[in-house]
Amino acid sequence: MRIAILAITRHGVALGARVGAALPGAKVYAPEKFSDLENSDGVEVLPYSGATGALLGRLFGEYDAIVAVFSIGALVRMVAPTLKNKAEDPALVVLDESGSFVIPVLSGHLGGANALALRLAAALGATPVLTTASDVRRTIGVDLLGHEFGWTLEASHDEIVRASAAMVNEEPIAFVQEEGRRDWWPGHAGGREGAPPSNLVFFSRLEDVREAEEAKKVDDSSRFSFVLWVSRRKMPEECTARFAGRCIVYRPRFTVALGVGCDRGTTCATLIEAVDAALAACGAKPADVAAVASIDLKSDEAALLEMAAARGWTIRFYPASELAAVDVPHPSEVVRRHTGTPSVSAAAALLAARADKASLVVEKIRRCGLDGRNATVSIARIEE
């Protein structure tokens, strides 16, 4: 995060230096007449001349966050002509000159101003003043859910606004988690204590919400105000119309490990065909591949090395003894006789993912080339 700290008074510059020490890599700006003041934190202060408002306009385009050590009223007047929208404006945080209060002003959620304010408050011993309703009520920030785990959000601005209102107004909301980290609540929006909000009703499948609504089993009501759906699946056709306009979709980060096996002399084209088929089978892309593995008998297999180089992957090779110790769904004595392990691709994928067989999203896909030589690929999900 690129952070600028702006102070405009003598005492503010001293505090700005403290803030700079608490945020390594941040740049501290001050008027020329104060920039050479000594500070006990040894932080370099960059001088500026001219109007502070003009500098702020420039900083808006260069930094992800700005910490202002001066009046919130003056700051609002200065930045007003520069504001665009919550998706583009940087995080803006205000500190009073005594360092007593830290106040997020702009981009509290998407821009990270709230999180930055909490970080500064902890470093300076200050009081964070959060005014975002979801933070004040210690409920879910709809636009932040899973943010720390890399979840991406699919929804319109209007849907996010309406879902946020439903959340803070404690309307019934269905929370459907099919994938992703289950421990999302304690670290949500800077940290939450206790249990998740009581207005949430939890489901493990989206279809279960549809059935519950149709059967009117939900608190004597046939509809939830909103549905928060954590999944990588495409919306089932039977759910599309029912949840239109009232479903926020969260896509968990998806990284996978490939386990690859092949006959001696298999072509690179056959290997790539098998890999691409396996990725397509679980909805993954080459960019989602975080690890590739095989048996050490294949460490000199030309096509395997060529395929990895073409994709920019590094292959880890495991000895047969390590692969043989992995519990796989369908071990093969035929494979054991040839390699010393009852599984190559599935076992290699699980070892690379550091996971058990429940994480196999593609157990095995085989492709046979025109030359009769085979390639097999297994894929294991790497847990977040």
Kinemage of the C-alpha trace (Angstrom):
@kinemage 1
@onewidth
@group {chain A} dominant
@subgroup {mainchain}
@vectorlist {calphas} color= white
{ca met a 1} P 0.000 0.000 0.000
{ca arg a 2} L 1.488 3.355 -1.038
{ca ile a 3} L 0.844 5.769 1.830
{ca ala a 4} L 1.400 9.533 2.022
{ca ile a 5} L 1.356 11.431 5.313
{ca leu a 6} L 0.569 15.124 5.148
{ca ala a 7} L 1.091 17.544 8.027
{ca ile a 8} L 0.848 21.343 7.846
{ca thr a 9} L 1.785 22.635 11.338
{ca arg a 10} L 4.872 22.427 13.538
{ca his a 11} L 3.315 19.980 16.004
{ca gly a 12} L 1.609 18.113 13.184
{ca val a 13} L 4.951 17.457 11.494
{ca ala a 14} L 6.310 15.878 14.669
{ca leu a 15} L 3.287 13.583 14.826
{ca gly a 16} L 3.555 12.905 11.101
{ca ala a 17} L 7.091 11.623 11.670
{ca arg a 18} L 5.759 9.249 14.340
{ca val a 19} L 3.156 8.028 11.904
{ca gly a 20} L 5.844 7.549 9.268
{ca ala a 21} L 7.855 5.438 11.695
{ca ala a 22} L 4.778 3.280 12.305
{ca leu a 23} L 4.155 2.815 8.571
{ca pro a 24} L 7.450 1.730 6.961
{ca gly a 25} L 7.706 2.941 3.379
{ca ala a 26} L 5.236 5.799 3.831
{ca lys a 27} L 6.250 9.293 2.650
{ca val a 28} L 5.854 12.288 4.954
{ca tyr a 29} L 5.106 15.697 3.398
{ca ala a 30} L 5.254 19.091 5.121
{ca pro a 31} L 5.488 22.775 4.136
{ca glu a 32} L 9.019 23.901 3.366
{ca lys a 33} L 9.256 26.003 6.529
{ca phe a 34} L 8.689 22.934 8.735
{ca ser a 35} L 10.322 20.199 6.708
{ca asp a 36} L 13.736 20.579 8.339
{ca leu a 37} L 12.463 20.301 11.914
{ca glu a 38} L 14.258 17.612 13.858
{ca asn a 39} L 12.184 14.621 14.868
{ca ser a 40} L 13.111 11.895 17.302
{ca asp a 41} L 11.904 9.206 14.908
{ca gly a 42} L 14.528 10.050 12.292
{ca val a 43} L 11.963 9.981 9.476
{ca glu a 44} L 12.696 11.986 6.344
{ca val a 45} L 10.190 14.771 5.736
{ca leu a 46} L 9.659 15.842 2.131
{ca pro a 47} L 9.132 19.592 1.638
{ca tyr a 48} L 6.447 21.108 -0.563
{ca ser a 49} L 5.636 24.662 -1.565
{ca gly a 50} L 2.436 26.232 -2.739
{ca ala a 51} L -1.146 25.394 -1.786
{ca thr a 52} L -1.794 22.292 0.293
{ca gly a 53} L -4.956 21.623 -1.717
{ca ala a 54} L -2.932 21.410 -4.918
{ca leu a 55} L -0.555 18.909 -3.304
{ca leu a 56} L -3.489 16.825 -2.099
{ca gly a 57} L -4.846 16.662 -5.624
{ca arg a 58} L -1.523 15.266 -6.804
{ca leu a 59} L -1.260 12.801 -3.924
{ca phe a 60} L -4.727 11.466 -4.769
{ca gly a 61} L -3.399 10.124 -8.031
{ca glu a 62} L -0.123 8.780 -6.667
{ca tyr a 63} L -1.001 7.023 -3.405
{ca asp a 64} L -3.367 4.315 -2.183
{ca ala a 65} L -3.862 6.043 1.169
{ca ile a 66} L -3.355 9.501 2.676
{ca val a 67} L -3.029 10.267 6.371
{ca ala a 68} L -3.748 13.939 7.101
{ca val a 69} L -2.602 15.457 10.386
{ca phe a 70} L -4.887 18.474 10.534
{ca ser a 71} L -8.511 19.554 10.787
{ca ile a 72} L -11.068 17.251 9.215
{ca gly a 73} L -13.085 20.258 8.070
{ca ala a 74} L -10.141 21.763 6.227
{ca leu a 75} L -9.380 18.390 4.685
{ca val a 76} L -12.935 17.931 3.400
{ca arg a 77} L -12.909 21.341 1.723
{ca met a 78} L -9.534 20.640 0.108
{ca val a 79} L -10.389 17.224 -1.318
{ca ala a 80} L -13.969 17.962 -2.403
{ca pro a 81} L -13.034 18.982 -5.991
{ca thr a 82} L -10.899 15.844 -6.374
{ca leu a 83} L -13.373 13.182 -5.283
{ca lys a 84} L -14.527 10.605 -7.852
{ca asn a 85} L -16.089 7.487 -6.324
{ca lys a 86} L -15.462 4.829 -3.677
{ca ala a 87} L -13.837 2.499 -6.172
{ca glu a 88} L -11.216 5.047 -7.268
{ca asp a 89} L -10.625 7.419 -4.340
{ca pro a 90} L -7.715 6.521 -2.042
{ca ala a 91} L -8.200 5.756 1.619
{ca leu a 92} L -8.234 8.992 3.608
{ca val a 93} L -7.546 9.084 7.342
{ca val a 94} L -7.363 12.074 9.699
{ca leu a 95} L -5.321 12.408 12.887
{ca asp a 96} L -5.732 15.252 15.339
{ca glu a 97} L -2.507 17.009 16.338
{ca ser a 98} L -2.377 15.365 19.746
{ca gly a 99} L -2.592 11.907 18.218
{ca ser a 100} L -5.642 11.089 20.330
{ca phe a 101} L -8.102 10.164 17.579
{ca val a 102} L -7.801 8.409 14.220
{ca ile a 103} L -10.748 8.995 11.882
{ca pro a 104} L -11.325 7.274 8.520
{ca val a 105} L -12.893 9.837 6.184
{ca leu a 106} L -12.960 8.215 2.748
{ca ser a 107} L -12.922 4.694 1.308
{ca gly a 108} L -13.307 3.017 4.666
{ca his a 109} L -13.975 -0.444 3.291
{ca leu a 110} L -12.858 -0.818 -0.316
{ca gly a 111} L -9.937 1.553 0.055
{ca gly a 112} L -8.887 0.220 3.446
{ca ala a 113} L -9.201 3.439 5.485
{ca asn a 114} L -10.879 1.647 8.385
{ca ala a 115} L -8.174 -1.023 8.516
{ca leu a 116} L -5.466 1.661 8.319
{ca ala a 117} L -7.125 3.626 11.126
{ca leu a 118} L -7.166 0.547 13.353
{ca arg a 119} L -3.509 -0.099 12.567
{ca leu a 120} L -2.541 3.476 13.405
{ca ala a 121} L -4.619 3.503 16.577
{ca ala a 122} L -2.779 0.420 17.820
{ca ala a 123} L 0.629 1.876 16.940
{ca leu a 124} L -0.002 5.325 18.466
{ca gly a 125} L -2.224 4.395 21.390
{ca ala a 126} L -5.019 6.462 19.840
{ca thr a 127} L -8.774 5.937 19.693
{ca pro a 128} L -10.155 4.853 16.304
{ca val a 129} L -13.376 6.665 15.376
{ca leu a 130} L -15.202 4.422 12.920
{ca thr a 131} L -18.548 5.606 11.609
{ca thr a 132} L -19.294 2.822 9.119
{ca ala a 133} L -22.528 1.211 10.279
{ca ser a 134} L -21.313 -2.379 9.875
{ca asp a 135} L -18.228 -1.637 11.987
{ca val a 136} L -20.125 0.241 14.646
{ca arg a 137} L -22.627 -2.601 14.955
{ca arg a 138} L -19.867 -5.224 14.594
{ca thr a 139} L -21.686 -7.004 11.809
{ca ile a 140} L -20.683 -8.050 8.277
{ca gly a 141} L -19.272 -5.490 5.896
{ca val a 142} L -20.805 -6.900 2.724
{ca asp a 143} L -18.146 -5.368 0.488
{ca leu a 144} L -15.312 -6.725 2.672
{ca leu a 145} L -16.342 -10.332 3.201
{ca gly a 146} L -13.359 -12.609 2.561
{ca his a 147} L -11.235 -9.688 1.385
{ca glu a 148} L -8.265 -10.779 3.509
{ca phe a 149} L -8.382 -14.230 1.876
{ca gly a 150} L -8.485 -12.918 -1.668
{ca trp a 151} L -12.180 -13.572 -2.286
{ca thr a 152} L -13.593 -11.559 -5.175
{ca leu a 153} L -17.082 -10.117 -5.202
{ca glu a 154} L -19.682 -10.216 -7.981
{ca ala a 155} L -22.521 -7.737 -7.551
{ca ser a 156} L -23.714 -4.369 -8.779
{ca his a 157} L -23.215 -1.212 -6.738
{ca asp a 158} L -26.943 -1.082 -6.070
{ca glu a 159} L -26.975 -4.672 -4.802
{ca ile a 160} L -24.082 -3.975 -2.439
{ca val a 161} L -25.824 -0.886 -1.059
{ca arg a 162} L -29.103 -2.719 -0.515
{ca ala a 163} L -27.426 -5.786 0.982
{ca ser a 164} L -25.420 -3.573 3.353
{ca ala a 165} L -28.608 -1.846 4.481
{ca ala a 166} L -30.324 -5.186 5.029
{ca met a 167} L -27.366 -6.364 7.091
{ca val a 168} L -27.184 -3.383 9.456
{ca asn a 169} L -30.983 -3.306 9.747
{ca glu a 170} L -30.840 -6.942 10.885
{ca glu a 171} L -33.113 -8.277 8.158
{ca pro a 172} L -33.018 -12.063 7.548
{ca ile a 173} L -30.098 -12.950 5.279
{ca ala a 174} L -29.086 -16.368 3.956
{ca phe a 175} L -25.377 -17.135 4.182
{ca val a 176} L -24.436 -19.977 1.845
{ca gln a 177} L -20.876 -21.235 2.075
{ca glu a 178} L -19.907 -23.959 -0.345
{ca glu a 179} L -16.187 -23.203 -0.479
{ca gly a 180} L -13.526 -20.965 1.042
{ca arg a 181} L -12.129 -20.420 4.509
{ca arg a 182} L -14.549 -21.312 7.279
{ca asp a 183} L -12.799 -19.111 9.840
{ca trp a 184} L -13.712 -15.869 8.056
{ca trp a 185} L -15.537 -14.225 10.970
{ca pro a 186} L -12.741 -13.599 13.573
{ca gly a 187} L -10.575 -11.659 11.103
{ca his a 188} L -13.380 -9.920 9.242
{ca ala a 189} L -13.035 -6.129 8.831
{ca gly a 190} L -10.153 -5.812 11.249
{ca gly a 191} L -11.435 -8.417 13.690
{ca arg a 192} L -14.753 -9.537 15.122
{ca glu a 193} L -15.512 -11.207 18.447
{ca gly a 194} L -18.251 -13.589 19.479
{ca ala a 195} L -20.623 -15.250 17.046
{ca pro a 196} L -21.633 -14.006 13.578
{ca pro a 197} L -24.760 -11.806 13.387
{ca ser a 198} L -27.962 -13.460 14.556
{ca asn a 199} L -29.886 -12.384 11.435
{ca leu a 200} L -27.821 -14.814 9.333
{ca val a 201} L -29.258 -18.231 8.489
{ca phe a 202} L -26.552 -20.632 7.335
{ca phe a 203} L -26.801 -23.068 4.432
{ca ser a 204} L -24.297 -25.361 2.717
{ca arg a 205} L -25.932 -25.288 -0.750
{ca leu a 206} L -27.700 -22.561 -2.685
{ca glu a 207} L -30.422 -24.999 -3.698
{ca asp a 208} L -31.269 -25.456 -0.004
{ca val a 209} L -32.149 -21.760 0.252
{ca arg a 210} L -34.480 -22.058 -2.720
{ca glu a 211} L -36.174 -25.096 -1.205
{ca ala a 212} L -36.516 -23.414 2.183
{ca glu a 213} L -38.121 -20.343 0.645
{ca glu a 214} L -40.455 -22.368 -1.504
{ca ala a 215} L -41.534 -24.405 1.504
{ca lys a 216} L -41.889 -21.208 3.603
{ca lys a 217} L -39.760 -22.675 6.332
{ca val a 218} L -37.793 -19.509 7.019
{ca asp a 219} L -39.221 -17.695 10.038
{ca asp a 220} L -42.733 -17.700 8.547
{ca ser a 221} L -41.419 -15.844 5.511
{ca ser a 222} L -40.869 -17.124 2.016
{ca arg a 223} L -37.947 -14.849 1.168
{ca phe a 224} L -34.666 -13.669 2.584
{ca ser a 225} L -33.812 -10.020 2.069
{ca phe a 226} L -30.494 -11.091 0.564
{ca val a 227} L -28.373 -14.138 -0.090
{ca leu a 228} L -24.598 -14.097 0.437
{ca trp a 229} L -23.243 -17.000 -1.621
{ca val a 230} L -19.614 -18.167 -1.299
{ca ser a 231} L -18.897 -20.512 -4.177
{ca arg a 232} L -17.032 -21.038 -7.426
{ca arg a 233} L -20.065 -22.596 -9.115
{ca lys a 234} L -22.077 -21.032 -11.853
{ca met a 235} L -25.535 -19.989 -10.633
{ca pro a 236} L -27.865 -23.004 -11.124
{ca glu a 237} L -30.570 -22.257 -13.677
{ca glu a 238} L -33.346 -23.052 -11.213
{ca cys a 239} L -31.973 -20.376 -8.846
{ca thr a 240} L -31.303 -17.576 -11.319
{ca ala a 241} L -34.749 -16.008 -11.418
{ca arg a 242} L -35.489 -16.517 -7.728
{ca phe a 243} L -32.340 -14.761 -6.497
{ca ala a 244} L -32.063 -12.103 -9.201
{ca gly a 245} L -31.162 -8.737 -7.680
{ca arg a 246} L -30.720 -10.060 -4.153
{ca cys a 247} L -27.650 -12.297 -4.277
{ca ile a 248} L -24.057 -11.251 -3.622
{ca val a 249} L -21.577 -13.798 -4.978
{ca tyr a 250} L -18.140 -14.275 -3.419
{ca arg a 251} L -15.529 -16.216 -5.364
{ca pro a 252} L -12.830 -17.727 -3.114
{ca arg a 253} L -9.293 -17.707 -4.325
{ca phe a 254} L -8.649 -20.998 -6.086
{ca thr a 255} L -5.145 -22.392 -6.321
{ca val a 256} L -4.348 -25.932 -7.264
{ca ala a 257} L -1.521 -28.456 -7.410
{ca leu a 258} L -1.061 -30.651 -10.463
{ca gly a 259} L 0.181 -34.216 -10.243
{ca val a 260} L 1.477 -35.495 -13.569
{ca gly a 261} L 2.436 -38.945 -14.769
{ca cys a 262} L 3.266 -40.202 -18.239
{ca asp a 263} L 4.725 -43.031 -20.289
{ca arg a 264} L 8.360 -42.727 -21.246
{ca gly a 265} L 8.607 -40.755 -24.474
{ca thr a 266} L 5.164 -39.119 -24.225
{ca thr a 267} L 4.962 -35.991 -26.366
{ca cys a 268} L 4.598 -32.502 -24.957
{ca ala a 269} L 1.369 -32.075 -26.939
{ca thr a 270} L -0.201 -35.070 -25.175
{ca leu a 271} L 0.863 -33.724 -21.785
{ca ile a 272} L -0.572 -30.288 -22.479
{ca glu a 273} L -3.821 -31.812 -23.732
{ca ala a 274} L -4.153 -33.800 -20.497
{ca val a 275} L -3.303 -30.808 -18.303
{ca asp a 276} L -5.751 -28.502 -20.061
{ca ala a 277} L -8.519 -31.105 -19.894
{ca ala a 278} L -7.954 -31.563 -16.167
{ca leu a 279} L -7.956 -27.809 -15.523
{ca ala a 280} L -11.156 -27.389 -17.518
{ca ala a 281} L -12.789 -30.220 -15.576
{ca cys a 282} L -12.524 -28.284 -12.301
{ca gly a 283} L -12.935 -24.788 -13.709
{ca ala a 284} L -9.313 -23.805 -13.082
{ca lys a 285} L -6.938 -21.839 -15.298
{ca pro a 286} L -3.173 -22.155 -15.828
{ca ala a 287} L -2.747 -19.044 -13.638
{ca asp a 288} L -4.407 -20.920 -10.749
{ca val a 289} L -1.642 -23.547 -10.706
{ca ala a 290} L 0.616 -22.993 -7.705
{ca ala a 291} L 2.494 -26.304 -7.723
{ca val a 292} L 3.320 -29.129 -10.143
{ca ala a 293} L 4.707 -32.507 -9.115
{ca ser a 294} L 5.594 -35.942 -10.409
{ca ile a 295} L 7.696 -38.975 -9.521
{ca asp a 296} L 11.489 -38.670 -9.539
{ca leu a 297} L 11.651 -41.356 -12.232
{ca lys a 298} L 10.402 -38.626 -14.571
{ca ser a 299} L 12.878 -35.934 -13.567
{ca asp a 300} L 14.566 -36.266 -16.979
{ca glu a 301} L 11.390 -36.680 -19.049
{ca ala a 302} L 11.898 -34.243 -21.923
{ca ala a 303} L 8.226 -33.560 -22.645
{ca leu a 304} L 7.438 -32.967 -18.977
{ca leu a 305} L 10.252 -30.437 -18.644
{ca glu a 306} L 9.260 -28.793 -21.940
{ca met a 307} L 5.627 -28.480 -20.847
{ca ala a 308} L 6.617 -26.939 -17.497
{ca ala a 309} L 8.952 -24.470 -19.160
{ca ala a 310} L 6.263 -23.455 -21.654
{ca arg a 311} L 3.836 -22.723 -18.810
{ca gly a 312} L 6.400 -21.119 -16.503
{ca trp a 313} L 5.991 -23.850 -13.875
{ca thr a 314} L 8.587 -25.504 -11.677
{ca ile a 315} L 8.152 -29.234 -11.103
{ca arg a 316} L 8.899 -30.952 -7.829
{ca phe a 317} L 9.833 -34.626 -8.083
{ca tyr a 318} L 9.029 -37.032 -5.251
{ca pro a 319} L 10.597 -40.460 -4.646
{ca ala a 320} L 8.320 -43.474 -4.969
{ca ser a 321} L 8.522 -44.145 -1.229
{ca glu a 322} L 6.925 -40.768 -0.414
{ca leu a 323} L 4.235 -41.173 -3.047
{ca ala a 324} L 3.429 -44.685 -1.835
{ca ala a 325} L 2.704 -43.358 1.657
{ca val a 326} L -0.109 -41.099 0.386
{ca asp a 327} L -3.689 -42.299 0.822
{ca val a 328} L -5.372 -42.085 -2.599
{ca pro a 329} L -8.894 -43.088 -3.683
{ca his a 330} L -7.934 -45.841 -6.136
{ca pro a 331} L -4.410 -47.265 -5.713
{ca ser a 332} L -3.178 -49.463 -8.564
{ca glu a 333} L -1.000 -52.533 -8.201
{ca val a 334} L -0.140 -52.282 -11.888
{ca val a 335} L 1.298 -48.804 -11.325
{ca arg a 336} L 3.121 -50.071 -8.228
{ca arg a 337} L 4.864 -52.817 -10.231
{ca his a 338} L 6.173 -50.281 -12.742
{ca thr a 339} L 7.012 -47.351 -10.455
{ca gly a 340} L 7.200 -48.577 -6.873
{ca thr a 341} L 4.086 -46.629 -5.839
{ca pro a 342} L 0.391 -47.430 -6.369
{ca ser a 343} L -0.255 -43.846 -7.499
{ca val a 344} L 1.782 -41.220 -9.296
{ca ser a 345} L -0.403 -38.319 -10.410
{ca ala a 346} L -2.943 -38.323 -7.555
{ca ala a 347} L -0.324 -38.885 -4.862
{ca ala a 348} L 1.953 -36.206 -6.342
{ca ala a 349} L -0.910 -33.686 -6.466
{ca leu a 350} L -1.808 -34.344 -2.822
{ca leu a 351} L 1.798 -34.108 -1.657
{ca ala a 352} L 2.301 -30.842 -3.517
{ca ala a 353} L -0.949 -29.437 -2.079
{ca arg a 354} L -0.132 -30.757 1.405
{ca ala a 355} L -3.662 -32.083 1.532
{ca asp a 356} L -5.616 -35.311 1.964
{ca lys a 357} L -7.654 -37.113 -0.662
{ca ala a 358} L -10.759 -35.062 0.108
{ca ser a 359} L -8.991 -32.169 -1.661
{ca leu a 360} L -8.777 -33.977 -5.001
{ca val a 361} L -10.942 -31.991 -7.390
{ca val a 362} L -9.847 -34.070 -10.377
{ca glu a 363} L -8.883 -37.607 -9.406
{ca lys a 364} L -7.343 -38.511 -12.731
{ca ile a 365} L -7.654 -37.576 -16.387
{ca arg a 366} L -5.821 -39.616 -18.984
{ca arg a 367} L -4.986 -38.709 -22.560
{ca cys a 368} L -3.444 -41.005 -25.130
{ca gly a 369} L -1.371 -39.580 -27.957
{ca leu a 370} L -1.355 -40.778 -31.562
{ca asp a 371} L 1.806 -42.715 -30.683
{ca gly a 372} L -0.086 -44.719 -28.043
{ca arg a 373} L 1.725 -43.111 -25.103
{ca asn a 374} L -0.349 -41.881 -22.157
{ca ala a 375} L -0.304 -38.878 -19.855
{ca thr a 376} L -2.298 -38.662 -16.625
{ca val a 377} L -3.090 -35.566 -14.574
{ca ser a 378} L -4.649 -35.193 -11.138
{ca ile a 379} L -5.551 -31.926 -9.432
{ca ala a 380} L -5.764 -31.162 -5.718
{ca arg a 381} L -7.101 -27.939 -4.256
{ca ile a 382} L -4.641 -25.994 -2.124
{ca glu a 383} L -6.534 -24.846 0.927
{ca glu a 384} L -6.451 -21.092 1.598
